[in-house]
């Protein structure tokens, strides 16, 4: 039975056996396509397994939207649907807010942005993020200073000495800074 015939049968009456048969035929192709897409967007905090639901969603959508009048076969229609849905999913993780969250869910790692530069585009992006944080009117002067020192790679002990504050005060200041930085990006 061809893929097109199975798709037509599934449109009229759902059968888990036929569904799994058709999905298993093309699951590896879908994974290969998504793996190559992820290689292009390596800086997105996603892994290939994060796309399993996209594969299933694309597959179900393809089954119910595929029409005999289309000039392409079911597999081509499925791949086209998968490309569209995966692009939409990746776009959600390419926004400034998501990039920041993905690269540093704990803002103690902000130094990553400066120290691990790989190309000019990433350097520009990183500079924009840091500027947005440091030049925000949400942070007070002490929080801006703390953020700048973290970005420059100073350890907590060194920051305590440079800012002349105790560890509990540093922890409190760090907590307040993190809260405000999250608020900055939640509004973006």
C-alpha positions in Angstrom: 0.0 0.0 0.0 1.4 3.4 -0.9 1.8 6.3 1.5 -0.9 8.3 -0.3 -3.4 5.4 0.0 -2.6 5.0 3.7 -3.1 8.8 4.2 -6.5 8.6 2.5 -7.5 5.6 4.6 -6.5 7.4 7.8 -8.5 10.5 6.8 -11.6 8.4 6.6 -11.0 6.1 9.6 -8.2 6.2 12.1 -6.2 3.1 12.6 -3.3 3.1 15.0 -1.6 0.3 13.0 -1.7 2.2 9.8 -0.7 5.4 11.5 2.3 3.8 13.1 3.3 2.1 9.9 3.3 5.3 7.9 5.0 7.3 10.7 7.7 4.6 11.1 8.4 4.7 7.4 9.3 8.4 7.5 10.4 9.1 11.1 14.1 8.7 10.3 13.8 11.1 7.4 12.1 13.6 9.7 14.9 13.3 12.3 17.6 13.8 9.6 15.9 16.9 8.3 15.5 18.3 11.9 19.1 17.5 12.8 20.4 19.4 9.7 18.1 22.3 10.7 19.5 22.3 14.3 23.1 22.3 12.9 22.2 25.7 11.3 20.8 27.0 14.6 23.4 25.6 17.0 23.0 28.5 19.4 19.4 27.6 20.1 19.0 25.7 23.4 17.2 22.8 21.7 18.1 19.1 21.1 16.8 16.8 18.5 14.5 15.0 21.0 12.7 18.3 21.7 11.3 18.0 18.2 9.5 14.7 18.7 6.2 16.4 19.3 6.7 18.6 16.2 7.2 15.4 14.1 4.0 14.0 15.4 2.0 17.2 15.1 3.3 17.7 11.5 2.4 14.1 10.7 -1.2 14.3 12.1 -1.7 17.7 10.4 -0.4 16.3 7.1 -2.7 13.3 7.3 -5.8 15.4 7.8 -4.9 18.2 5.4 -3.5 16.1 2.5 -5.7 16.2 -0.6 -5.7 14.1 -3.8 -5.7 17.3 -5.8 -2.2 18.3 -4.5 0.5 18.0 -7.1 2.9 16.5 -4.5 2.8 13.1 -2.8 2.1 12.6 0.9 5.7 12.4 1.9 6.6 15.7 0.3 3.5 17.3 1.9 4.6 15.9 5.3 8.2 17.2 4.9 6.9 20.7 3.9 4.5 20.7 6.9 7.4 19.6 9.2 9.7 22.3 7.8 7.1 25.0 8.5 6.2 23.9 12.0 9.9 23.3 13.0 10.8 26.8 11.7 8.0 28.3 13.8 9.2 26.3 16.8 12.8 27.4 16.4 11.8 31.1 15.9 10.3 31.0 19.4 13.8 30.3 20.7 15.6 32.9 18.6 14.1 35.9 20.2 16.3 38.1 22.4 14.4 36.9 25.5 14.8 33.2 24.8 18.4 33.4 23.7 19.2 35.1 27.0 17.2 32.5 29.0 18.7 29.6 27.0 22.3 30.7 27.4 22.0 31.8 31.0 19.0 30.6 33.0 21.2 31.5 36.0 22.6 34.9 35.5 25.8 34.0 37.3 26.8 32.7 33.9 26.6 36.1 32.2 30.3 36.0 31.7 29.6 33.3 29.0 28.5 36.1 26.7 31.9 37.8 26.7 34.3 34.9 27.2 32.9 32.4 24.6 32.6 34.5 21.5 32.7 32.5 18.3 31.8 34.8 15.5 31.1 38.4 14.8 27.3 38.0 14.7 27.4 36.4 18.2 29.7 39.1 19.5 27.3 41.8 18.3 24.4 39.9 19.8 26.1 39.5 23.1 27.1 43.1 23.2 23.5 44.1 22.6 22.3 41.9 25.5 24.9 43.2 27.9 24.1 46.8 26.9 20.4 46.2 27.4 21.1 44.9 30.9 23.8 47.3 32.1 22.2 50.4 30.6 18.7 49.6 31.8 17.1 52.1 34.1 15.7 49.2 36.1 19.1 48.4 37.8 20.6 50.6 40.4 24.3 51.6 40.3 25.4 48.7 42.6 23.5 46.1 40.5 25.0 47.5 37.3 28.5 47.3 38.8 27.8 43.8 39.9 26.6 42.8 36.5 29.6 44.4 34.8 32.0 42.5 37.1 30.3 39.2 36.5 30.4 39.8 32.7 34.1 40.5 33.0 34.6 37.2 34.7 35.3 38.1 38.3 34.6 35.5 40.9 32.4 36.2 43.9 35.3 36.6 46.3 36.9 39.2 43.9 33.6 41.0 43.5 33.2 41.2 47.3 36.6 42.9 47.5 36.1 45.2 44.6 32.7 46.4 45.8 33.7 46.3 49.5 30.6 44.3 50.5 30.1 41.1 52.5 29.1 37.7 51.1 25.4 38.0 52.4 25.2 41.5 50.9 26.6 40.2 47.6 24.1 37.3 47.5 21.2 39.7 48.2 22.4 42.1 45.6 22.9 39.3 43.1 19.3 38.0 43.8 17.9 41.5 43.2 19.9 41.9 40.0 18.7 38.6 38.7 15.1 39.4 39.4 15.4 42.8 37.6 17.2 41.2 34.6 14.5 38.7 34.2 11.9 41.4 34.3 13.8 43.3 31.6 13.7 40.3 29.3 10.1 39.3 30.1 9.0 42.7 28.8 11.0 42.3 25.6 
